[in-house]
Amino acid sequence: MKLLVLVSAIALCTTISCKKEVKTDEKINSVEVKKNNQPWPASKFSSSLTSENRLTVFLYGQGEEYIAIQLNQPERTGIITEFNAVYLNLVGGDVIIDNHLIDKDKPHQLEITAFDVKSKQIAGKFSFTLKREERFAKSSGEQSNDFSGNFNIEYNKR
């Protein structure tokens, strides 16, 4: 009888200690972006961390539209105001036909909500205004765009 109670207690302790909390609201390798409060379809994304500890997150839109967010020292969580962001529209993969840079006169924020070196995963949310670069200012269309969104992606270490 004592043996049965001991085995049952060990089994119960093992079961309780092996439970892992599963967060169903977090999607790994997911990105959501809004441009001027309208969904901006990010068809794919990638991210890389250089040996200089510079992280770049690339978001690929329709056609050859791209957003790149770049920051230094990403291994801490919290709000970051010193980062770069750019929106590019290309033709043929290498000819820039439109370019927007971060508007430092408007509020801009990047918050890293999770950074895991072991699983090479980074999560965060952002909001910023990108202003058309002067050399493209004569082009028709919007002169600035507000972008906001979140990401939870794996990064490659280079």
Protein Blocks (a to p, Z undefined) as FASTA:
>chain_A
ZZmmmmmmmmmmmmmmmpccddfkbcghiadddeehiacddfbdcddddfkopacddddd
ehjaccddddehklbgcddfbdcddddddehhlacfbdcdddfkbccddddfbdcfklop
acddddddddddfklmmpgcjfbdcdddddddddddZZ
